[in-house]
Amino acid sequence: MTSVTDDIIIRAVARIMIPFIQLYALYVIMHGHHSPGGGFQGGVILGASFILYLLTHGLEEAKIRMSEIKAGLFSSFGVLIYSGIGLLCLILGSNYLDYGKLSTILKVVPAQARSLGILGVEIGVGIAVMAVMFSIFFDISTGGELPEDEE
Amino acid sequence: MDSFFLYLGMGLFTLVFLCLYRSVFGPGVLNRIAAISAIGTKTLVILLLMGFIYNRVEMFIDISMVYALLNFIGTITAAKYLEMKGEV
């Protein structure tokens, strides 16, 4: 799964399609509370774009864009956004992930604060899911051992 | 117009089973890959027809686009696996 393919068609199609896939993933994340989708589904699509890059351009080039360490950092960062927003609501004197109280620091009406809060949570979930999907595929395709590791 | 879409969807539904036969019993891996890809394409069209029947086509377009995308990546992955194994 990790060798570089020399097929020009596959590489060109992937290079054209990956930006649109990522744009669509961002649309699914941002538009999740009006249409089907949300953080998890958008994150899966975003992860699929990176997996497509890894499949078509090989492991060495993919590591420049998204390495194992970066994937781990992104997955933790996504969970941090999610739990951070939840804890922020808790600190402001409301229930965990009860976004209504966010209106006091965002200076908007509570209904708008709820919309923005769920958007922030979905962005966090999307980042975490993208990184974990890529990390799982990375581990499977390398068989768990990273070639650049120096013991 | 709804019944037209309904019968069209039912026709595609029966065609899916023909592709399923090819993907289960088909000789060789290439036939199976092509059959699964065709099933994905037919599912996409069936989803859009469902959207027309329920009058919510803007919702079903989102789902069908994700389906087309994952179908594409799945076919690429199967082809890559075939390239690695070195046998057709």
gemmi code that builds the backbone of each chain (N, CA, C; Angstrom):
import gemmi

chains = {
    "A": [
        ("MET", (0.828, -1.205, 0.000), (0.000, 0.000, 0.000), (0.863, 1.256, 0.000)),
        ("THR", (2.144, 1.113, 0.185), (2.936, 2.315, 0.413), (3.871, 2.635, -0.732)),
        ("SER", (3.963, 1.751, -1.722), (4.897, 2.022, -2.797), (4.354, 3.136, -3.693)),
        ("VAL", (5.269, 3.832, -4.334), (4.873, 4.940, -5.204), (4.418, 4.371, -6.533)),
        ("THR", (3.241, 4.782, -6.973), (2.780, 4.360, -8.276), (3.326, 5.314, -9.333)),
        ("ASP", (3.584, 4.811, -10.522), (4.101, 5.671, -11.580), (3.035, 5.955, -12.620)),
        ("ASP", (1.773, 5.689, -12.276), (0.696, 5.917, -13.224), (0.319, 7.394, -13.206)),
        ("ILE", (0.511, 8.047, -14.340), (0.303, 9.505, -14.397), (-1.176, 9.844, -14.254)),
        ("ILE", (-2.065, 8.938, -14.726), (-3.500, 9.247, -14.673), (-3.973, 9.288, -13.235)),
        ("ILE", (-3.572, 8.269, -12.466), (-4.004, 8.205, -11.071), (-3.499, 9.423, -10.304)),
        ("ARG", (-2.228, 9.759, -10.533), (-1.660, 10.888, -9.788), (-2.338, 12.195, -10.166)),
        ("ALA", (-2.613, 12.385, -11.458), (-3.230, 13.639, -11.892), (-4.658, 13.747, -11.372)),
        ("VAL", (-5.404, 12.622, -11.451), (-6.791, 12.662, -10.980), (-6.831, 12.937, -9.481)),
        ("ALA", (-5.915, 12.311, -8.748), (-5.892, 12.549, -7.305), (-5.534, 13.992, -7.001)),
        ("ARG", (-4.587, 14.541, -7.773), (-4.170, 15.921, -7.506), (-5.292, 16.902, -7.802)),
        ("ILE", (-6.117, 16.580, -8.811), (-7.240, 17.470, -9.105), (-8.337, 17.305, -8.065)),
        ("MET", (-8.578, 16.065, -7.640), (-9.761, 15.809, -6.814), (-9.573, 16.158, -5.346)),
        ("ILE", (-8.340, 16.060, -4.838), (-8.142, 16.218, -3.396), (-8.593, 17.582, -2.865)),
        ("PRO", (-8.302, 18.712, -3.546), (-8.820, 19.986, -3.023), (-10.340, 20.042, -2.953)),
        ("PHE", (-11.008, 19.469, -3.949), (-12.473, 19.498, -3.928), (-13.020, 18.601, -2.821)),
        ("ILE", (-12.347, 17.464, -2.605), (-12.786, 16.581, -1.519), (-12.666, 17.313, -0.185)),
        ("GLN", (-11.550, 18.027, -0.011), (-11.357, 18.703, 1.278), (-12.341, 19.861, 1.443)),
        ("LEU", (-12.615, 20.562, 0.344), (-13.601, 21.645, 0.409), (-14.975, 21.092, 0.773)),
        ("TYR", (-15.312, 19.945, 0.160), (-16.600, 19.323, 0.459), (-16.659, 18.858, 1.907)),
        ("ALA", (-15.532, 18.353, 2.414), (-15.490, 17.925, 3.818), (-15.738, 19.112, 4.740)),
        ("LEU", (-15.127, 20.266, 4.415), (-15.361, 21.452, 5.237), (-16.815, 21.889, 5.166)),
        ("TYR", (-17.419, 21.753, 3.966), (-18.848, 22.083, 3.839), (-19.689, 21.176, 4.719)),
        ("VAL", (-19.366, 19.866, 4.715), (-20.156, 18.933, 5.527), (-20.005, 19.259, 7.003)),
        ("ILE", (-18.788, 19.647, 7.424), (-18.603, 19.984, 8.841), (-19.378, 21.252, 9.188)),
        ("MET", (-19.246, 22.286, 8.328), (-19.837, 23.583, 8.653), (-21.362, 23.554, 8.552)),
        ("HIS", (-21.876, 22.727, 7.633), (-23.303, 22.746, 7.352), (-24.023, 21.625, 8.079)),
        ("GLY", (-23.327, 21.012, 9.062), (-23.842, 19.784, 9.654), (-25.152, 19.927, 10.372)),
        ("HIS", (-25.483, 21.116, 10.902), (-26.720, 21.212, 11.665), (-27.898, 21.624, 10.787)),
        ("HIS", (-27.690, 21.767, 9.455), (-28.820, 22.020, 8.566), (-29.103, 20.856, 7.639)),
        ("SER", (-28.112, 20.013, 7.401), (-28.246, 18.923, 6.438), (-27.558, 17.701, 7.030)),
        ("PRO", (-27.716, 16.529, 6.402), (-27.026, 15.363, 6.944), (-25.524, 15.589, 6.970)),
        ("GLY", (-24.898, 15.069, 7.984), (-23.467, 15.285, 8.128), (-23.166, 15.825, 9.502)),
        ("GLY", (-22.026, 16.415, 9.640), (-21.588, 16.920, 10.920), (-20.121, 16.645, 11.099)),
        ("GLY", (-19.692, 16.691, 12.340), (-18.273, 16.558, 12.608), (-17.702, 15.230, 12.189)),
        ("PHE", (-18.375, 14.149, 12.558), (-17.813, 12.822, 12.281), (-17.755, 12.564, 10.781)),
        ("GLN", (-18.853, 12.824, 10.085), (-18.891, 12.525, 8.655), (-17.914, 13.400, 7.885)),
        ("GLY", (-17.866, 14.686, 8.230), (-16.911, 15.568, 7.568), (-15.484, 15.157, 7.847)),
        ("GLY", (-15.222, 14.715, 9.075), (-13.879, 14.263, 9.412), (-13.490, 13.026, 8.631)),
        ("VAL", (-14.462, 12.135, 8.414), (-14.178, 10.936, 7.637), (-13.834, 11.310, 6.200)),
        ("ILE", (-14.577, 12.288, 5.625), (-14.275, 12.686, 4.246), (-12.907, 13.355, 4.179)),
        ("LEU", (-12.613, 14.186, 5.183), (-11.303, 14.848, 5.219), (-10.187, 13.814, 5.355)),
        ("GLY", (-10.427, 12.787, 6.187), (-9.435, 11.729, 6.316), (-9.291, 10.943, 5.026)),
        ("ALA", (-10.411, 10.751, 4.311), (-10.358, 10.005, 3.051), (-9.509, 10.737, 2.029)),
        ("SER", (-9.514, 12.084, 2.062), (-8.680, 12.810, 1.108), (-7.201, 12.566, 1.394)),
        ("PHE", (-6.827, 12.529, 2.676), (-5.423, 12.260, 2.999), (-5.056, 10.819, 2.661)),
        ("ILE", (-6.013, 9.892, 2.860), (-5.744, 8.496, 2.522), (-5.549, 8.354, 1.020)),
        ("LEU", (-6.343, 9.114, 0.232), (-6.175, 9.082, -1.220), (-4.800, 9.597, -1.606)),
        ("TYR", (-4.348, 10.648, -0.924), (-3.002, 11.178, -1.201), (-1.944, 10.137, -0.879)),
        ("LEU", (-2.107, 9.451, 0.262), (-1.136, 8.425, 0.648), (-1.138, 7.268, -0.346)),
        ("LEU", (-2.311, 6.921, -0.855), (-2.395, 5.808, -1.804), (-1.727, 6.149, -3.128)),
        ("THR", (-1.920, 7.391, -3.588), (-1.475, 7.705, -4.936), (-0.047, 8.232, -4.957)),
        ("HIS", (0.376, 8.929, -3.931), (1.691, 9.556, -3.971), (2.731, 8.831, -3.130)),
        ("GLY", (2.340, 7.769, -2.464), (3.325, 7.006, -1.722), (3.569, 7.548, -0.333)),
        ("LEU", (4.262, 6.744, 0.460), (4.433, 7.048, 1.873), (5.358, 8.243, 2.093)),
        ("GLU", (6.419, 8.328, 1.280), (7.429, 9.360, 1.541), (6.866, 10.755, 1.310)),
        ("GLU", (6.099, 10.913, 0.212), (5.524, 12.231, -0.060), (4.400, 12.551, 0.906)),
        ("ALA", (3.653, 11.516, 1.301), (2.545, 11.763, 2.224), (3.046, 12.188, 3.583)),
        ("LYS", (4.228, 11.711, 3.949), (4.759, 12.064, 5.267), (5.120, 13.533, 5.359)),
        ("ILE", (5.409, 14.156, 4.192), (5.702, 15.591, 4.209), (4.427, 16.369, 4.563)),
        ("ARG", (3.298, 15.913, 3.994), (2.027, 16.623, 4.238), (1.475, 16.316, 5.619)),
        ("MET", (1.471, 15.034, 5.957), (0.829, 14.621, 7.215), (1.588, 13.418, 7.750)),
        ("SER", (2.398, 13.656, 8.782), (3.171, 12.558, 9.336), (2.415, 11.939, 10.501)),
        ("GLU", (2.969, 10.863, 11.010), (2.341, 10.168, 12.139), (2.288, 11.069, 13.369)),
        ("ILE", (3.359, 11.828, 13.579), (3.396, 12.708, 14.755), (2.342, 13.797, 14.617)),
        ("LYS", (2.245, 14.362, 13.397), (1.240, 15.410, 13.182), (-0.163, 14.857, 13.377)),
        ("ALA", (-0.395, 13.612, 12.905), (-1.727, 13.022, 13.071), (-2.057, 12.856, 14.543)),
        ("GLY", (-1.068, 12.420, 15.339), (-1.303, 12.288, 16.774), (-1.603, 13.617, 17.420)),
        ("LEU", (-0.839, 14.657, 17.014), (-1.064, 15.985, 17.585), (-2.441, 16.511, 17.223)),
        ("PHE", (-2.853, 16.298, 15.942), (-4.155, 16.789, 15.509), (-5.286, 16.081, 16.234)),
        ("SER", (-5.130, 14.756, 16.462), (-6.212, 14.043, 17.149), (-6.367, 14.548, 18.572)),
        ("SER", (-5.231, 14.817, 19.252), (-5.331, 15.362, 20.610), (-5.907, 16.768, 20.590)),
        ("PHE", (-5.537, 17.543, 19.551), (-6.001, 18.918, 19.457), (-7.516, 18.979, 19.254)),
        ("GLY", (-8.033, 18.044, 18.443), (-9.472, 18.007, 18.235), (-10.231, 17.688, 19.504)),
        ("VAL", (-9.722, 16.703, 20.248), (-10.371, 16.369, 21.521), (-10.263, 17.530, 22.491)),
        ("LEU", (-9.138, 18.282, 22.407), (-8.959, 19.447, 23.283), (-10.003, 20.514, 22.985)),
        ("ILE", (-10.274, 20.756, 21.684), (-11.304, 21.745, 21.326), (-12.654, 21.314, 21.872)),
        ("TYR", (-12.975, 20.032, 21.653), (-14.272, 19.513, 22.100), (-14.425, 19.658, 23.606)),
        ("SER", (-13.464, 19.109, 24.350), (-13.617, 19.129, 25.806), (-13.394, 20.528, 26.345)),
        ("GLY", (-12.605, 21.367, 25.624), (-12.400, 22.727, 26.080), (-13.677, 23.538, 26.054)),
        ("ILE", (-14.432, 23.373, 24.952), (-15.715, 24.095, 24.885), (-16.663, 23.586, 25.954)),
        ("GLY", (-16.652, 22.257, 26.165), (-17.510, 21.697, 27.203), (-17.147, 22.213, 28.575)),
        ("LEU", (-15.841, 22.257, 28.867), (-15.408, 22.719, 30.185), (-15.646, 24.216, 30.349)),
        ("LEU", (-15.555, 24.962, 29.228), (-15.820, 26.405, 29.294), (-17.261, 26.647, 29.739)),
        ("CYS", (-18.179, 25.828, 29.200), (-19.569, 25.939, 29.633), (-19.694, 25.588, 31.113)),
        ("LEU", (-18.907, 24.586, 31.546), (-18.968, 24.162, 32.947), (-18.446, 25.268, 33.859)),
        ("ILE", (-17.358, 25.944, 33.411), (-16.762, 27.012, 34.227), (-17.727, 28.189, 34.340)),
        ("LEU", (-18.458, 28.471, 33.243), (-19.379, 29.607, 33.257), (-20.638, 29.323, 34.059)),
        ("GLY", (-20.726, 28.155, 34.688), (-21.824, 27.908, 35.600), (-23.013, 27.221, 34.982)),
        ("SER", (-22.763, 26.418, 33.944), (-23.860, 25.705, 33.304), (-23.477, 24.234, 33.230)),
        ("ASN", (-24.287, 23.438, 32.547), (-23.955, 22.031, 32.400), (-22.849, 21.854, 31.372)),
        ("TYR", (-22.266, 20.635, 31.372), (-21.223, 20.322, 30.388), (-21.828, 20.356, 28.990)),
        ("LEU", (-21.192, 21.104, 28.077), (-21.652, 21.270, 26.694), (-23.028, 21.936, 26.594)),
        ("ASP", (-23.380, 22.739, 27.558), (-24.608, 23.536, 27.460), (-24.208, 24.925, 26.965)),
        ("TYR", (-24.383, 25.148, 25.635), (-23.736, 26.302, 25.008), (-24.417, 27.622, 25.298)),
        ("GLY", (-25.554, 27.590, 25.922), (-26.289, 28.832, 26.146), (-25.499, 29.849, 26.934)),
        ("LYS", (-24.691, 29.374, 27.891), (-23.917, 30.285, 28.741), (-22.769, 30.955, 28.002)),
        ("LEU", (-22.417, 30.410, 26.830), (-21.318, 31.013, 26.069), (-21.677, 32.407, 25.596)),
        ("SER", (-22.965, 32.780, 25.662), (-23.379, 34.099, 25.199), (-22.745, 35.209, 26.025)),
        ("THR", (-22.342, 34.927, 27.266), (-21.762, 35.984, 28.092), (-20.373, 36.383, 27.609)),
        ("ILE", (-19.588, 35.410, 27.077), (-18.253, 35.793, 26.591), (-18.255, 36.069, 25.097)),
        ("LEU", (-19.233, 35.534, 24.339), (-19.272, 35.799, 22.903), (-20.054, 37.059, 22.581)),
        ("LYS", (-20.737, 37.638, 23.550), (-21.513, 38.875, 23.391), (-22.581, 38.734, 22.310)),
        ("VAL", (-23.273, 37.596, 22.295), (-24.391, 37.409, 21.366), (-25.563, 36.852, 22.153)),
        ("VAL", (-26.713, 36.753, 21.483), (-27.893, 36.193, 22.145), (-27.674, 34.694, 22.344)),
        ("PRO", (-28.345, 34.093, 23.351), (-28.090, 32.675, 23.641), (-28.332, 31.736, 22.469)),
        ("ALA", (-29.344, 32.029, 21.612), (-29.609, 31.127, 20.492), (-28.426, 31.088, 19.541)),
        ("GLN", (-27.834, 32.263, 19.280), (-26.674, 32.310, 18.396), (-25.471, 31.655, 19.064)),
        ("ALA", (-25.366, 31.810, 20.375), (-24.260, 31.172, 21.096), (-24.361, 29.663, 20.996)),
        ("ARG", (-25.590, 29.136, 21.040), (-25.745, 27.683, 20.888), (-25.280, 27.224, 19.514)),
        ("SER", (-25.650, 27.991, 18.480), (-25.233, 27.632, 17.122), (-23.718, 27.645, 16.990)),
        ("LEU", (-23.083, 28.714, 17.545), (-21.630, 28.798, 17.439), (-20.954, 27.715, 18.266)),
        ("GLY", (-21.550, 27.389, 19.410), (-20.953, 26.358, 20.261), (-20.952, 25.000, 19.596)),
        ("ILE", (-22.089, 24.648, 18.985), (-22.142, 23.336, 18.326), (-21.226, 23.326, 17.119)),
        ("LEU", (-21.039, 24.501, 16.467), (-20.104, 24.555, 15.336), (-18.678, 24.295, 15.807)),
        ("GLY", (-18.302, 24.921, 16.949), (-16.952, 24.691, 17.474), (-16.723, 23.252, 17.847)),
        ("VAL", (-17.740, 22.637, 18.477), (-17.613, 21.230, 18.854), (-17.460, 20.359, 17.621)),
        ("GLU", (-18.221, 20.685, 16.560), (-18.127, 19.868, 15.348), (-16.777, 20.020, 14.674)),
        ("ILE", (-16.205, 21.238, 14.729), (-14.859, 21.407, 14.163), (-13.862, 20.541, 14.931)),
        ("GLY", (-13.986, 20.524, 16.259), (-13.082, 19.693, 17.055), (-13.232, 18.225, 16.723)),
        ("VAL", (-14.478, 17.758, 16.631), (-14.727, 16.348, 16.302), (-14.176, 16.020, 14.922)),
        ("GLY", (-14.367, 16.943, 13.956), (-13.881, 16.706, 12.604), (-12.377, 16.557, 12.558)),
        ("ILE", (-11.652, 17.450, 13.263), (-10.187, 17.365, 13.270), (-9.742, 16.046, 13.887)),
        ("ALA", (-10.380, 15.677, 15.011), (-9.969, 14.448, 15.703), (-10.231, 13.225, 14.836)),
        ("VAL", (-11.405, 13.167, 14.199), (-11.739, 11.990, 13.385), (-10.808, 11.890, 12.185)),
        ("MET", (-10.512, 13.054, 11.550), (-9.600, 13.046, 10.403), (-8.254, 12.475, 10.806)),
        ("ALA", (-7.715, 12.950, 11.927), (-6.380, 12.502, 12.331), (-6.380, 11.023, 12.705)),
        ("VAL", (-7.451, 10.566, 13.370), (-7.476, 9.170, 13.798), (-7.641, 8.241, 12.601)),
        ("MET", (-8.501, 8.646, 11.621), (-8.641, 7.844, 10.395), (-7.312, 7.697, 9.689)),
        ("PHE", (-6.610, 8.832, 9.531), (-5.325, 8.788, 8.838), (-4.328, 7.953, 9.622)),
        ("SER", (-4.355, 8.096, 10.929), (-3.401, 7.368, 11.766), (-3.623, 5.864, 11.672)),
        ("ILE", (-4.895, 5.442, 11.663), (-5.196, 4.012, 11.553), (-4.708, 3.479, 10.213)),
        ("PHE", (-5.005, 4.236, 9.142), (-4.571, 3.767, 7.818), (-3.058, 3.737, 7.707)),
        ("PHE", (-2.414, 4.747, 8.298), (-0.952, 4.819, 8.292), (-0.362, 3.598, 8.975)),
        ("ASP", (-0.923, 3.247, 10.141), (-0.415, 2.094, 10.886), (-0.639, 0.804, 10.119)),
        ("ILE", (-1.786, 0.671, 9.472), (-2.058, -0.557, 8.723), (-1.110, -0.670, 7.541)),
        ("SER", (-0.925, 0.459, 6.813), (-0.145, 0.376, 5.583), (1.336, 0.190, 5.859)),
        ("THR", (1.821, 0.654, 7.025), (3.225, 0.412, 7.329), (3.425, -0.841, 8.158)),
        ("GLY", (2.364, -1.513, 8.528), (2.504, -2.697, 9.368), (2.933, -2.359, 10.775)),
        ("GLY", (2.722, -1.117, 11.207), (3.022, -0.745, 12.578), (4.442, -0.288, 12.792)),
        ("GLU", (5.340, -0.504, 11.817), (6.725, -0.086, 12.025), (7.045, 1.047, 11.066)),
        ("LEU", (7.588, 2.116, 11.609), (7.876, 3.279, 10.797), (9.303, 3.186, 10.278)),
        ("PRO", (9.488, 3.331, 8.959), (10.828, 3.126, 8.403), (11.849, 4.162, 8.874)),
        ("GLU", (11.379, 5.356, 9.217), (12.370, 6.394, 9.536), (12.808, 6.350, 10.998)),
        ("ASP", (12.261, 5.398, 11.758), (12.646, 5.300, 13.164), (14.086, 4.822, 13.297)),
        ("GLU", (14.903, 5.618, 13.988), (16.253, 5.147, 14.301), (16.269, 4.687, 15.736)),
        ("GLU", (16.633, 3.409, 15.916), (16.669, 2.910, 17.289), (17.995, 3.294, 17.946)),
    ],
    "B": [
        ("MET", (-45.155, 11.683, -12.065), (-43.701, 11.668, -12.194), (-43.065, 10.828, -11.101)),
        ("ASP", (-43.700, 10.804, -9.928), (-43.140, 10.023, -8.825), (-43.105, 8.539, -9.158)),
        ("SER", (-44.209, 8.051, -9.801), (-44.226, 6.615, -10.091), (-43.172, 6.271, -11.139)),
        ("PHE", (-42.893, 7.223, -12.058), (-41.826, 6.997, -13.034), (-40.489, 6.787, -12.334)),
        ("PHE", (-40.186, 7.681, -11.377), (-38.939, 7.531, -10.628), (-38.929, 6.241, -9.832)),
        ("LEU", (-40.115, 5.876, -9.308), (-40.194, 4.659, -8.494), (-39.867, 3.430, -9.333)),
        ("TYR", (-40.473, 3.365, -10.540), (-40.213, 2.191, -11.382), (-38.771, 2.181, -11.885)),
        ("LEU", (-38.251, 3.393, -12.140), (-36.840, 3.475, -12.542), (-35.942, 2.936, -11.431)),
        ("GLY", (-36.248, 3.338, -10.187), (-35.464, 2.857, -9.057), (-35.578, 1.359, -8.885)),
        ("MET", (-36.795, 0.822, -9.105), (-36.962, -0.625, -8.966), (-36.185, -1.374, -10.040)),
        ("GLY", (-36.158, -0.809, -11.250), (-35.368, -1.438, -12.309), (-33.891, -1.461, -11.976)),
        ("LEU", (-33.383, -0.322, -11.458), (-31.976, -0.291, -11.059), (-31.709, -1.261, -9.923)),
        ("PHE", (-32.711, -1.405, -9.037), (-32.571, -2.309, -7.898), (-32.375, -3.747, -8.363)),
        ("THR", (-33.119, -4.137, -9.409), (-32.915, -5.502, -9.921), (-31.552, -5.624, -10.606)),
        ("LEU", (-31.103, -4.554, -11.264), (-29.793, -4.612, -11.929), (-28.663, -4.761, -10.908)),
        ("VAL", (-28.884, -4.194, -9.699), (-27.868, -4.331, -8.652), (-27.627, -5.808, -8.343)),
        ("PHE", (-28.715, -6.605, -8.376), (-28.535, -8.018, -8.044), (-27.740, -8.754, -9.120)),
        ("LEU", (-27.905, -8.322, -10.388), (-27.092, -8.929, -11.443), (-25.611, -8.624, -11.216)),
        ("CYS", (-25.330, -7.360, -10.814), (-23.943, -7.009, -10.518), (-23.437, -7.776, -9.304)),
        ("LEU", (-24.334, -8.005, -8.351), (-23.935, -8.742, -7.150), (-23.563, -10.176, -7.504)),
        ("TYR", (-24.327, -10.760, -8.437), (-23.978, -12.113, -8.897), (-22.573, -12.119, -9.493)),
        ("ARG", (-22.279, -11.095, -10.322), (-20.963, -11.031, -10.960), (-19.866, -10.836, -9.917)),
        ("SER", (-20.162, -10.067, -8.864), (-19.116, -9.806, -7.871), (-18.895, -11.009, -6.964)),
        ("VAL", (-19.885, -11.899, -6.837), (-19.685, -13.074, -5.974), (-19.072, -14.211, -6.771)),
        ("PHE", (-19.647, -14.513, -7.957), (-19.210, -15.687, -8.711), (-18.261, -15.345, -9.856)),
        ("GLY", (-18.052, -14.049, -10.090), (-17.320, -13.639, -11.273), (-15.915, -14.190, -11.320)),
        ("PRO", (-15.463, -14.617, -12.475), (-14.101, -15.128, -12.542), (-13.084, -13.995, -12.463)),
        ("GLY", (-12.157, -14.127, -11.559), (-11.080, -13.156, -11.466), (-11.420, -11.955, -10.606)),
        ("VAL", (-10.378, -11.220, -10.250), (-10.540, -10.072, -9.367), (-11.045, -8.855, -10.132)),
        ("LEU", (-10.647, -8.727, -11.383), (-11.014, -7.521, -12.144), (-12.512, -7.430, -12.333)),
        ("ASN", (-13.157, -8.592, -12.600), (-14.607, -8.593, -12.734), (-15.268, -8.152, -11.443)),
        ("ARG", (-14.720, -8.603, -10.336), (-15.318, -8.254, -9.040), (-15.186, -6.770, -8.766)),
        ("ILE", (-14.006, -6.220, -9.057), (-13.806, -4.775, -8.818), (-14.778, -3.966, -9.671)),
        ("ALA", (-14.899, -4.346, -10.948), (-15.795, -3.610, -11.836), (-17.238, -3.732, -11.370)),
        ("ALA", (-17.625, -4.936, -10.890), (-19.003, -5.141, -10.453), (-19.313, -4.307, -9.215)),
        ("ILE", (-18.357, -4.254, -8.266), (-18.610, -3.481, -7.048), (-18.686, -1.999, -7.368)),
        ("SER", (-17.849, -1.548, -8.308), (-17.897, -0.148, -8.722), (-19.239, 0.179, -9.379)),
        ("ALA", (-19.739, -0.765, -10.183), (-21.036, -0.537, -10.838), (-22.163, -0.507, -9.813)),
        ("ILE", (-22.061, -1.373, -8.778), (-23.080, -1.351, -7.719), (-23.098, 0.012, -7.038)),
        ("GLY", (-21.899, 0.552, -6.778), (-21.828, 1.865, -6.144), (-22.474, 2.941, -6.993)),
        ("THR", (-22.234, 2.890, -8.296), (-22.824, 3.899, -9.178), (-24.336, 3.792, -9.201)),
        ("LYS", (-24.844, 2.550, -9.252), (-26.304, 2.375, -9.258), (-26.919, 2.840, -7.941)),
        ("THR", (-26.230, 2.573, -6.822), (-26.736, 3.025, -5.529), (-26.839, 4.542, -5.487)),
        ("LEU", (-25.837, 5.193, -6.093), (-25.849, 6.663, -6.148), (-27.096, 7.169, -6.871)),
        ("VAL", (-27.402, 6.549, -8.017), (-28.565, 7.004, -8.784), (-29.850, 6.703, -8.025)),
        ("ILE", (-29.892, 5.536, -7.338), (-31.089, 5.198, -6.566), (-31.294, 6.211, -5.441)),
        ("LEU", (-30.197, 6.641, -4.812), (-30.310, 7.645, -3.748), (-30.890, 8.947, -4.302)),
        ("LEU", (-30.418, 9.352, -5.487), (-30.938, 10.593, -6.067), (-32.405, 10.460, -6.422)),
        ("LEU", (-32.812, 9.266, -6.935), (-34.229, 9.061, -7.254), (-35.073, 9.115, -5.987)),
        ("MET", (-34.541, 8.556, -4.895), (-35.251, 8.666, -3.611), (-35.420, 10.119, -3.211)),
        ("GLY", (-34.371, 10.913, -3.461), (-34.470, 12.329, -3.159), (-35.558, 13.017, -3.948)),
        ("PHE", (-35.695, 12.649, -5.241), (-36.762, 13.238, -6.053), (-38.124, 12.802, -5.544)),
        ("ILE", (-38.244, 11.526, -5.111), (-39.546, 11.034, -4.655), (-39.955, 11.746, -3.370)),
        ("TYR", (-38.964, 11.938, -2.444), (-39.293, 12.580, -1.175), (-39.268, 14.102, -1.257)),
        ("ASN", (-38.959, 14.675, -2.444), (-38.880, 16.122, -2.629), (-37.817, 16.780, -1.760)),
        ("ARG", (-36.769, 16.019, -1.445), (-35.682, 16.606, -0.666), (-34.369, 16.307, -1.371)),
        ("VAL", (-34.289, 16.720, -2.629), (-33.145, 16.285, -3.425), (-31.857, 16.939, -2.933)),
        ("GLU", (-31.963, 18.144, -2.316), (-30.742, 18.829, -1.882), (-30.084, 18.096, -0.728)),
        ("MET", (-30.892, 17.324, 0.020), (-30.331, 16.549, 1.119), (-29.670, 15.280, 0.607)),
        ("PHE", (-30.332, 14.653, -0.369), (-29.806, 13.375, -0.858), (-28.583, 13.568, -1.758)),
        ("ILE", (-28.434, 14.763, -2.337), (-27.239, 15.017, -3.157), (-25.994, 14.946, -2.291)),
        ("ASP", (-26.082, 15.482, -1.063), (-24.936, 15.411, -0.154), (-24.527, 13.972, 0.091)),
        ("ILE", (-25.529, 13.127, 0.389), (-25.226, 11.732, 0.706), (-24.635, 11.036, -0.509)),
        ("SER", (-25.244, 11.294, -1.689), (-24.786, 10.555, -2.861), (-23.399, 10.998, -3.287)),
        ("MET", (-23.044, 12.269, -3.029), (-21.691, 12.706, -3.367), (-20.661, 11.994, -2.507)),
        ("VAL", (-20.980, 11.848, -1.202), (-20.062, 11.103, -0.329), (-19.945, 9.664, -0.804)),
        ("TYR", (-21.062, 9.098, -1.262), (-21.044, 7.709, -1.718), (-20.159, 7.554, -2.948)),
        ("ALA", (-20.293, 8.503, -3.891), (-19.465, 8.447, -5.099), (-17.994, 8.565, -4.756)),
        ("LEU", (-17.711, 9.464, -3.814), (-16.319, 9.705, -3.413), (-15.698, 8.459, -2.800)),
        ("LEU", (-16.423, 7.845, -1.862), (-15.861, 6.668, -1.190), (-15.769, 5.491, -2.153)),
        ("ASN", (-16.703, 5.434, -3.104), (-16.648, 4.392, -4.131), (-15.387, 4.535, -4.968)),
        ("PHE", (-15.077, 5.785, -5.326), (-13.868, 6.062, -6.112), (-12.627, 5.633, -5.349)),
        ("ILE", (-12.554, 6.021, -4.080), (-11.361, 5.687, -3.293), (-11.264, 4.183, -3.083)),
        ("GLY", (-12.412, 3.519, -2.918), (-12.398, 2.066, -2.759), (-11.877, 1.365, -3.993)),
        ("THR", (-12.299, 1.841, -5.168), (-11.811, 1.227, -6.412), (-10.311, 1.436, -6.569)),
        ("ILE", (-9.842, 2.656, -6.241), (-8.401, 2.939, -6.331), (-7.633, 2.000, -5.398)),
        ("THR", (-8.164, 1.809, -4.180), (-7.473, 0.968, -3.215), (-7.399, -0.475, -3.698)),
        ("ALA", (-8.519, -0.974, -4.271), (-8.514, -2.351, -4.774), (-7.536, -2.500, -5.925)),
        ("ALA", (-7.485, -1.477, -6.800), (-6.557, -1.537, -7.926), (-5.114, -1.503, -7.445)),
        ("LYS", (-4.873, -0.711, -6.403), (-3.517, -0.618, -5.840), (-3.094, -1.970, -5.246)),
        ("TYR", (-4.035, -2.608, -4.578), (-3.754, -3.920, -4.001), (-3.427, -4.922, -5.102)),
        ("LEU", (-4.178, -4.826, -6.197), (-3.936, -5.716, -7.330), (-2.559, -5.481, -7.927)),
        ("GLU", (-2.164, -4.179, -7.998), (-0.846, -3.841, -8.532), (0.258, -4.412, -7.639)),
        ("MET", (0.037, -4.357, -6.318), (1.040, -4.867, -5.394), (1.178, -6.368, -5.472)),
        ("LYS", (0.040, -7.061, -5.591), (0.100, -8.524, -5.668), (0.748, -8.987, -6.975)),
        ("GLY", (0.607, -8.181, -8.036), (1.257, -8.481, -9.282), (0.593, -9.555, -10.094)),
        ("GLU", (-0.669, -9.880, -9.799), (-1.383, -10.878, -10.574), (-2.732, -10.318, -11.000)),
        ("VAL", (-3.194, -10.744, -12.149), (-4.485, -10.237, -12.636), (-5.426, -11.423, -12.787)),
    ],
}
model = gemmi.Model(1)
for chain_id, residues in chains.items():
    chain = gemmi.Chain(chain_id)
    for i, (resn, *xyz) in enumerate(residues, 1):
        res = gemmi.Residue()
        res.name, res.seqid = resn, gemmi.SeqId(i, " ")
        for name, pos in zip(("N", "CA", "C"), xyz):
            atom = gemmi.Atom()
            atom.name, atom.element = name, gemmi.Element(name[0])
            atom.pos, atom.b_iso = gemmi.Position(*pos), 0.0
            res.add_atom(atom)
        chain.add_residue(res)
    model.add_chain(chain)
structure = gemmi.Structure()
structure.add_model(model)
structure.setup_entities()
